[in-house]
Amino acid sequence: MAKPTTSYVCSDCGHAEIRWYGRCPACNAYGTLKEFRGAGAGGRAARGFGRGAADQAALRPVPLREIDAARARRLAVEPAEIARVLGGGLVEGSVVLLGGEPGVGKSTLLTGLALSWVRHGVRVLYIAGEESPAQIRLRAERLGFQPDAEDGFEILAEVRLELLLDALEEALGAGAAGTRPTVVIADSVQTLHADHVDSYAGSPNQIRHCGAALAELARRHGCPVFLVGHVTKTGDLAGPKLLEHMVDTVLYFEGSGGGSVRLVRAFKNRFGTTGELAVLEMRADGLAPVDDAGALFLGGAERSEPGAAVCAVQGGSRIFLVEVQALVAPSRYGTPQRVVQGVDSKRVALLAAILEKRAGLDLAGCDIFVKVAGGGRLDDPAADLAILTAIASSLRERPLPPGTLVLGEVGLTGAVRSASAEPERLREASRRGFRRAVCASAPGGGERPRPPRGILVQAAASVEEAVALALSPAADGGER
């Protein structure tokens, strides 16, 4: 029997030390190192971990040419928005981590997915860690559950890992039922705890151990597993970062500033592209795809008002038109304010400094407020020029001409760079009725690619030139 070991684990980031410190060396948080007593090497023999002597004797390296190259099967996912984020479907044996703010609708989303799988002959094992089975039944009925017509939605109301693994092993290997495709949903992984891990439920050690046990179960039986994760006040997934490394897909479920629109983003996906975005709407009967998601963040783009500029941002394989709104007003206090929503505040401060230095605009004594219409969030660097133009438009009280798109990345020198996938962005803007675009000049003074038909492209090499073009009436001389 191995001698128990004592370590100190940070409750915020999961970093471990052999001695106690007042501040965690990894995340610099104070008072978060908690004492943890492990079972040493003997603890590795818990269920789901370690190998017996017979297994060790049979273990040998396998040449790559002997490994079956068959493609992993995917389970159909409805709605199609979620299937796109997952890479086309749910891969058998994969582990998906879904995180989001409290009350955003994580359980509603997974219950709706479970009902759609049950209707297609897939069995669902729902681990109820946060709710009672009666609460899950009420939500399922609100989403259209029919007890007489739908079978295969089973609930495990248990949070002890050892009992759960026994029940899952029995359910996944129970005769004919074991041959039926099965999806396991753990809601949530923070509520699970293993008896042999000397820590409270929701601690980094418990999350690490329970997540690893369910991930091994998924790969051994070939059943997909969904793990619902909580988020911290900073918006990061609670628990050790190791949990995100051991899963196959990490999804973030976000709201839109208190509205009914919900966004699902893929930050990691071993079976598809990252950065994909699903746009859903919360309704009385559950989550439904938004019909025209490409124009969801346009806001009042049809009106010509100072302080508004439209850009085309890329979310995975899709293009979204987003309206950036800015308000610049004289400051009534000693320190001007920089209040933003949907954009990084440091990014706005940086762009305002570029606008002052390179375009000659006086913003030192002004409050600047920036917002993304529709509750969206701008991470695409191609929106830099639109943010600058919106600020300049509000300061000069001069609106952009109707139907104008502003697109480009801005450098510290004031130069404007072309956006990636620019032809696709211009094509989407033309389809939405935009007839004019202010973009970056071709590198080295060369010729720009031919734009889509019906849209006038005016090129600018610097911030000053781009702002002047965007705020001036549309003129000839561009490319159509």
C-alpha positions as CSV (number, residue, x, y, z in Angstrom):
1,M,0.0,0.0,0.0
2,A,1.5,3.3,-1.1
3,K,2.1,6.0,1.5
4,P,-0.4,8.8,1.4
5,T,1.0,12.0,0.0
6,T,0.0,15.6,0.9
7,S,-0.2,18.4,-1.7
8,Y,-1.8,21.8,-1.9
9,V,-4.1,22.4,-5.0
10,C,-5.4,25.7,-6.2
11,S,-9.2,25.7,-6.2
12,D,-9.2,28.2,-9.1
13,C,-6.7,26.8,-11.6
14,G,-5.8,23.3,-10.3
15,H,-2.1,24.0,-9.9
16,A,-0.5,21.7,-7.3
17,E,2.4,22.4,-4.9
18,I,4.1,20.3,-2.3
19,R,3.9,23.1,0.3
20,W,1.4,25.8,1.1
21,Y,1.8,29.3,-0.3
22,G,-0.4,32.4,0.4
23,R,-0.6,33.0,-3.4
24,C,-0.9,30.5,-6.1
25,P,2.3,30.6,-8.3
26,A,0.3,29.8,-11.5
27,C,-2.8,32.1,-11.4
28,N,-1.6,34.6,-8.7
29,A,-4.8,34.1,-6.7
30,Y,-4.6,34.6,-2.9
31,G,-5.8,32.0,-0.4
32,T,-6.8,29.4,-3.0
33,L,-4.3,26.6,-2.2
34,K,-6.2,23.9,-0.3
35,E,-4.7,20.8,1.4
36,F,-5.2,17.6,-0.5
37,R,-4.3,14.1,0.7
38,G,-3.9,11.6,-2.1
39,A,-3.5,7.8,-2.0
40,G,-0.1,7.8,-3.7
41,A,0.5,5.3,-6.4
42,G,-2.1,3.0,-5.0
43,G,-4.8,5.4,-5.9
44,R,-4.2,4.7,-9.6
45,A,-5.9,1.3,-9.2
46,A,-9.4,2.9,-8.8
47,R,-12.1,1.9,-11.2
48,G,-11.4,3.0,-14.7
49,F,-7.7,3.6,-14.2
50,G,-4.6,1.5,-14.2
51,R,-4.0,-2.0,-15.6
52,G,-3.7,-5.4,-14.1
53,A,-0.7,-7.6,-14.5
54,A,-2.3,-9.6,-17.3
55,D,-3.0,-6.4,-19.2
56,Q,0.6,-5.2,-18.7
57,A,1.9,-8.4,-20.1
58,A,-0.2,-8.2,-23.2
59,L,0.6,-4.5,-23.8
60,R,2.7,-4.0,-26.9
61,P,3.3,-1.2,-29.5
62,V,1.0,-1.4,-32.5
63,P,2.4,-0.4,-35.9
64,L,0.4,2.4,-37.6
65,R,-0.2,0.3,-40.7
66,E,-2.2,-2.3,-38.6
67,I,-4.6,0.3,-37.2
68,D,-8.0,0.4,-38.8
69,A,-8.4,3.6,-40.8
70,A,-12.2,3.4,-40.9
71,R,-13.8,6.8,-40.4
72,A,-15.7,7.4,-37.2
73,R,-19.4,7.3,-37.4
74,R,-21.4,10.3,-36.6
75,L,-24.9,10.6,-35.0
76,A,-27.3,13.0,-36.6
77,V,-27.8,16.2,-34.6
78,E,-30.8,18.5,-34.8
79,P,-31.0,21.4,-35.1
80,A,-28.5,21.8,-38.0
81,E,-26.9,24.8,-36.3
82,I,-25.5,22.5,-33.6
83,A,-24.5,19.9,-36.1
84,R,-22.4,22.6,-37.9
85,V,-20.6,23.5,-34.7
86,L,-19.8,19.8,-34.0
87,G,-18.4,19.4,-37.4
88,G,-21.4,17.7,-39.1
89,G,-22.6,15.4,-36.3
90,L,-21.7,13.8,-33.0
91,V,-18.8,11.4,-33.4
92,E,-19.3,8.1,-31.5
93,G,-16.9,7.8,-28.6
94,S,-16.3,11.6,-28.4
95,V,-16.4,13.7,-25.3
96,V,-18.0,17.2,-25.5
97,L,-17.7,19.8,-22.8
98,L,-20.4,22.5,-22.8
99,G,-19.9,25.6,-20.7
100,G,-22.0,28.6,-20.1
101,E,-23.4,31.1,-17.6
102,P,-26.1,30.0,-15.1
103,G,-29.5,30.2,-16.6
104,V,-28.4,30.6,-20.2
105,G,-30.1,27.3,-21.2
106,K,-27.5,24.6,-21.2
107,S,-29.9,22.0,-19.8
108,T,-32.7,23.1,-22.2
109,L,-30.3,22.7,-25.1
110,L,-29.2,19.2,-24.1
111,T,-32.8,18.1,-23.2
112,G,-33.9,19.2,-26.7
113,L,-31.0,17.3,-28.3
114,A,-31.8,14.2,-26.2
115,L,-35.4,14.2,-27.4
116,S,-34.4,14.5,-31.0
117,W,-32.0,11.5,-30.6
118,V,-34.7,9.4,-28.8
119,R,-37.0,10.0,-31.8
120,H,-34.3,8.7,-34.1
121,G,-33.7,5.5,-32.1
122,V,-30.8,6.6,-30.0
123,R,-30.8,5.9,-26.3
124,V,-30.0,8.7,-23.9
125,L,-28.6,8.2,-20.3
126,Y,-29.1,11.6,-18.5
127,I,-27.1,12.0,-15.2
128,A,-29.1,14.3,-13.1
129,G,-26.6,16.0,-10.8
130,E,-28.3,19.4,-10.4
131,E,-32.0,18.7,-10.9
132,S,-34.5,16.1,-9.7
133,P,-36.0,13.6,-12.3
134,A,-39.3,15.4,-11.9
135,Q,-37.8,18.7,-12.9
136,I,-36.2,17.1,-16.0
137,R,-39.6,15.5,-16.9
138,L,-41.3,19.0,-16.7
139,R,-38.8,20.5,-19.0
140,A,-39.0,17.6,-21.4
141,E,-42.8,18.0,-21.6
142,R,-42.4,21.7,-22.3
143,L,-40.1,20.8,-25.2
144,G,-42.7,18.3,-26.6
145,F,-41.9,15.0,-24.9
146,Q,-44.6,12.3,-25.6
147,P,-44.4,9.5,-23.0
148,D,-46.4,7.0,-25.1
149,A,-44.5,7.5,-28.4
150,E,-41.0,8.1,-27.3
151,D,-38.8,5.6,-25.4
152,G,-35.1,5.6,-24.5
153,F,-34.8,8.7,-22.4
154,E,-33.4,7.3,-19.1
155,I,-32.3,9.3,-16.0
156,L,-29.6,8.4,-13.5
157,A,-30.2,10.5,-10.3
158,E,-26.8,9.9,-8.7
159,V,-23.7,11.9,-8.1
160,R,-21.3,9.3,-6.7
161,L,-18.9,8.3,-9.4
162,E,-18.4,4.7,-8.3
163,L,-22.2,4.0,-8.4
164,L,-22.6,5.9,-11.7
165,L,-19.8,3.9,-13.4
166,D,-21.4,0.6,-12.3
167,A,-24.8,1.7,-13.6
168,L,-23.4,2.9,-16.9
169,E,-21.3,-0.3,-17.4
170,E,-24.4,-2.4,-16.8
171,A,-26.6,-0.2,-19.1
172,L,-24.1,0.0,-21.9
173,G,-23.6,-3.8,-22.0
174,A,-27.1,-5.0,-21.3
175,G,-27.8,-7.4,-24.2
176,A,-29.7,-5.9,-27.1
177,A,-29.8,-2.5,-25.3
178,G,-26.0,-2.5,-25.5
179,T,-26.0,-2.6,-29.3
180,R,-28.3,0.5,-29.5
181,P,-26.5,3.8,-30.0
182,T,-26.3,5.5,-26.6
183,V,-25.5,9.1,-25.6
184,V,-24.5,9.9,-22.0
185,I,-25.2,13.4,-20.6
186,A,-23.6,14.5,-17.3
187,D,-25.4,17.6,-16.0
188,S,-23.1,18.8,-14.5
189,V,-19.5,17.4,-14.0
190,Q,-19.1,19.8,-11.1
191,T,-21.7,17.9,-9.0
192,L,-20.0,14.5,-9.4
193,H,-17.6,13.2,-6.8
194,A,-15.5,10.1,-6.2
195,D,-15.3,8.6,-2.7
196,H,-11.6,7.8,-2.8
197,V,-10.6,11.4,-3.8
198,D,-10.1,13.4,-0.7
199,S,-11.7,16.6,-1.8
200,Y,-15.1,18.3,-2.1
201,A,-17.4,18.0,-5.1
202,G,-16.5,20.7,-7.7
203,S,-12.9,21.0,-6.7
204,P,-10.2,20.7,-9.4
205,N,-9.2,17.2,-8.3
206,Q,-12.8,15.9,-8.3
207,I,-13.5,17.5,-11.7
208,R,-10.2,16.1,-13.1
209,H,-10.9,12.6,-11.9
210,C,-14.6,12.4,-12.8
211,G,-14.0,13.9,-16.2
212,A,-11.2,11.5,-16.9
213,A,-13.3,8.5,-15.8
214,L,-16.3,9.5,-18.1
215,A,-13.9,10.2,-21.0
216,E,-12.4,6.7,-20.6
217,L,-15.9,5.2,-20.5
218,A,-16.8,7.0,-23.7
219,R,-13.8,5.7,-25.6
220,R,-14.0,2.2,-24.3
221,H,-17.7,1.7,-25.2
222,G,-17.9,4.1,-28.2
223,C,-20.7,6.2,-26.7
224,P,-20.6,10.0,-27.0
225,V,-20.5,11.8,-23.6
226,F,-21.7,15.4,-22.9
227,L,-20.2,17.1,-19.9
228,V,-21.9,20.3,-18.7
229,G,-19.4,22.7,-17.1
230,H,-19.8,25.8,-15.0
231,V,-18.0,29.0,-15.7
232,T,-16.2,31.4,-13.3
233,K,-16.9,35.1,-12.9
234,T,-14.3,35.8,-15.6
235,G,-16.1,33.6,-18.1
236,D,-13.7,30.7,-18.1
237,L,-14.7,27.1,-17.5
238,A,-14.4,26.2,-13.9
239,G,-12.0,23.6,-12.8
240,P,-8.5,22.6,-14.1
241,K,-7.5,23.4,-17.6
242,L,-6.7,19.7,-18.0
243,L,-10.4,19.0,-18.4
244,E,-10.4,21.0,-21.7
245,H,-7.4,19.1,-22.9
246,M,-8.8,15.7,-22.3
247,V,-12.1,16.2,-24.1
248,D,-12.5,16.3,-27.9
249,T,-14.8,19.3,-28.2
250,V,-15.2,22.5,-26.1
251,L,-18.4,24.5,-26.7
252,Y,-19.3,27.8,-25.1
253,F,-23.0,28.6,-24.7
254,E,-23.5,32.4,-24.5
255,G,-26.4,34.8,-24.2
256,S,-26.8,38.1,-26.0
257,G,-27.1,40.8,-23.3
258,G,-30.3,39.5,-21.8
259,G,-32.1,38.9,-25.1
260,S,-33.6,35.7,-26.5
261,V,-30.7,35.0,-28.9
262,R,-28.2,32.3,-27.8
263,L,-24.8,31.7,-29.4
264,V,-22.8,28.4,-29.3
265,R,-19.1,28.7,-30.2
266,A,-16.7,25.9,-30.8
267,F,-13.3,26.7,-29.2
268,K,-11.9,23.2,-29.7
269,N,-12.9,20.4,-32.0
270,R,-10.9,17.4,-33.0
271,F,-13.5,16.3,-35.5
272,G,-14.2,19.7,-37.2
273,T,-13.2,23.3,-37.5
274,T,-12.9,25.6,-34.5
275,G,-14.5,29.0,-34.5
276,E,-17.8,27.8,-35.8
277,L,-20.8,29.7,-34.5
278,A,-24.4,28.5,-34.1
279,V,-27.2,31.2,-33.6
280,L,-30.3,30.0,-31.7
281,E,-33.3,31.7,-30.3
282,M,-34.8,30.8,-26.9
283,R,-38.6,30.2,-27.3
284,A,-41.4,28.8,-25.1
285,D,-40.9,25.4,-26.7
286,G,-37.1,25.4,-26.5
287,L,-34.2,26.6,-28.7
288,A,-34.8,27.1,-32.4
289,P,-32.4,28.2,-35.2
290,V,-32.6,31.9,-36.2
291,D,-33.9,32.1,-39.8
292,D,-31.6,34.9,-41.0
293,A,-28.6,34.7,-38.8
294,G,-26.3,36.6,-41.2
295,A,-28.3,39.9,-40.6
296,L,-29.0,39.3,-36.9
297,F,-26.5,42.0,-35.8
298,L,-27.3,44.6,-38.3
299,G,-29.5,46.6,-35.9
300,G,-30.7,49.8,-37.6
301,A,-28.3,49.7,-40.5
302,E,-31.1,50.8,-42.9
303,R,-31.0,54.3,-41.3
304,S,-28.3,56.9,-41.8
305,E,-27.2,58.1,-38.4
306,P,-23.9,59.4,-37.1
307,G,-21.8,56.8,-35.1
308,A,-22.9,53.7,-36.9
309,A,-20.7,51.5,-39.2
310,V,-21.2,48.1,-40.7
311,C,-18.5,45.4,-41.1
312,A,-18.5,41.8,-42.3
313,V,-17.0,39.4,-39.7
314,Q,-16.2,35.7,-40.2
315,G,-17.6,33.2,-37.7
316,G,-16.2,29.8,-38.7
317,S,-17.5,29.1,-42.2
318,R,-20.1,31.8,-42.2
319,I,-20.1,35.6,-42.7
320,F,-22.1,37.9,-40.4
321,L,-22.8,41.5,-41.0
322,V,-22.4,43.4,-37.8
323,E,-23.2,47.0,-37.0
324,V,-20.8,48.9,-34.6
325,Q,-22.3,51.8,-32.8
326,A,-20.2,54.6,-31.2
327,L,-21.1,57.7,-29.1
328,V,-18.4,60.4,-28.6
329,A,-19.3,63.2,-26.2
330,P,-17.3,65.9,-24.3
331,S,-16.3,64.5,-20.9
332,R,-17.8,66.2,-17.8
333,Y,-15.3,64.6,-15.4
334,G,-11.5,64.8,-15.1
335,T,-10.9,61.4,-16.7
336,P,-12.6,60.5,-20.0
337,Q,-14.6,57.3,-19.9
338,R,-14.2,54.3,-22.3
339,V,-17.3,52.2,-22.0
340,V,-17.6,49.3,-24.4
341,Q,-20.0,46.3,-24.9
342,G,-19.2,43.4,-27.2
343,V,-15.6,44.6,-27.9
344,D,-12.5,44.4,-25.8
345,S,-12.0,47.7,-23.9
346,K,-8.2,47.6,-24.5
347,R,-8.8,47.2,-28.2
348,V,-11.1,50.3,-28.3
349,A,-8.5,52.3,-26.3
350,L,-5.8,51.2,-28.8
351,L,-7.9,52.1,-31.8
352,A,-8.8,55.5,-30.3
353,A,-5.1,56.3,-29.8
354,I,-4.4,55.3,-33.5
355,L,-7.2,57.6,-34.6
356,E,-5.8,60.5,-32.6
357,K,-2.2,59.9,-33.7
358,R,-2.7,59.0,-37.4
359,A,-5.9,60.8,-38.4
360,G,-5.5,63.9,-36.3
361,L,-8.8,63.6,-34.4
362,D,-8.9,65.1,-30.9
363,L,-10.4,62.5,-28.5
364,A,-8.4,63.4,-25.4
365,G,-11.3,65.2,-23.7
366,C,-14.1,63.0,-24.9
367,D,-16.0,60.1,-23.5
368,I,-16.2,57.1,-25.9
369,F,-19.0,54.5,-25.8
370,V,-18.8,51.6,-28.2
371,K,-21.5,48.9,-28.6
372,V,-22.1,46.0,-31.0
373,A,-25.8,45.9,-32.1
374,G,-27.8,42.8,-31.3
375,G,-25.6,41.7,-28.3
376,G,-22.9,40.4,-30.6
377,R,-19.2,40.2,-29.8
378,L,-16.4,41.3,-32.1
379,D,-13.1,39.3,-32.1
380,D,-12.4,39.5,-35.8
381,P,-9.5,42.0,-36.5
382,A,-11.2,42.9,-39.8
383,A,-13.7,45.0,-37.7
384,D,-10.9,47.5,-36.6
385,L,-11.7,49.9,-39.4
386,A,-15.4,49.8,-38.7
387,I,-14.8,50.7,-35.0
388,L,-12.6,53.6,-36.0
389,T,-15.1,54.9,-38.5
390,A,-18.0,54.7,-36.1
391,I,-16.0,56.8,-33.6
392,A,-15.0,59.3,-36.2
393,S,-18.6,59.5,-37.5
394,S,-19.9,60.3,-34.0
395,L,-17.2,62.9,-33.3
396,R,-17.8,64.7,-36.6
397,E,-21.6,64.2,-36.5
398,R,-21.4,62.9,-40.0
399,P,-23.2,59.7,-40.9
400,L,-21.9,57.1,-43.4
401,P,-23.8,57.0,-46.7
402,P,-26.5,54.3,-46.7
403,G,-25.4,50.9,-47.9
404,T,-21.7,51.4,-47.0
405,L,-19.5,48.6,-45.7
406,V,-16.2,49.3,-43.9
407,L,-13.7,46.4,-43.8
408,G,-10.1,46.2,-42.8
409,E,-7.5,45.5,-40.1
410,V,-5.6,48.5,-38.7
411,G,-1.9,48.5,-37.6
412,L,-0.2,50.8,-35.1
413,T,1.4,52.7,-37.9
414,G,-2.0,53.6,-39.2
415,A,-1.8,51.3,-42.2
416,V,-4.9,49.4,-43.3
417,R,-4.5,45.7,-44.1
418,S,-6.9,43.5,-46.1
419,A,-9.2,41.1,-44.3
420,S,-9.0,37.4,-44.8
421,A,-11.6,35.9,-47.1
422,E,-12.4,39.4,-48.3
423,P,-14.2,38.3,-51.6
424,E,-16.6,36.1,-49.5
425,R,-17.3,39.0,-47.1
426,L,-18.0,41.4,-50.0
427,R,-20.2,38.8,-51.7
428,E,-22.4,38.5,-48.6
429,A,-22.6,42.3,-48.2
430,S,-23.7,42.6,-51.9
431,R,-26.3,39.9,-51.3
432,R,-27.6,42.0,-48.3
433,G,-28.0,45.1,-50.4
434,F,-24.8,46.9,-49.7
435,R,-23.5,48.8,-52.8
436,R,-20.3,50.4,-51.5
437,A,-17.3,49.1,-49.5
438,V,-14.2,50.8,-48.1
439,C,-11.4,48.3,-47.9
440,A,-7.6,48.2,-47.8
441,S,-5.4,48.8,-50.8
442,A,-3.6,45.9,-52.4
443,P,-0.2,45.2,-50.8
444,G,2.7,46.9,-52.6
445,G,0.4,49.1,-54.6
446,G,-0.7,46.3,-56.9
447,E,-4.2,45.6,-58.3
448,R,-7.0,44.4,-56.0
449,P,-8.9,41.3,-56.9
450,R,-12.1,42.0,-58.9
451,P,-15.0,42.5,-56.5
452,P,-18.4,40.9,-56.8
453,R,-20.8,42.5,-59.2
454,G,-23.0,45.3,-57.9
455,I,-20.7,46.6,-55.2
456,L,-18.3,49.6,-55.5
457,V,-15.0,49.1,-53.7
458,Q,-12.9,52.1,-52.7
459,A,-9.4,51.3,-51.5
460,A,-7.5,53.1,-48.8
461,A,-3.9,52.7,-47.6
462,S,-4.1,54.6,-44.3
463,V,-6.6,55.2,-41.5
464,E,-6.9,58.9,-42.4
465,E,-7.7,58.1,-46.0
466,A,-10.1,55.3,-45.1
467,V,-12.1,57.5,-42.7
468,A,-12.3,60.3,-45.3
469,L,-13.6,57.9,-47.9
470,A,-16.1,56.3,-45.5
471,L,-17.6,59.6,-44.4
472,S,-17.7,61.1,-47.9
473,P,-20.6,60.6,-50.3
474,A,-20.2,57.6,-52.7
475,A,-18.3,58.7,-55.8
476,D,-17.1,57.1,-59.0
477,G,-13.6,55.8,-59.4
478,G,-14.0,52.6,-57.5
479,E,-14.4,49.1,-58.8
480,R,-17.7,47.4,-59.5
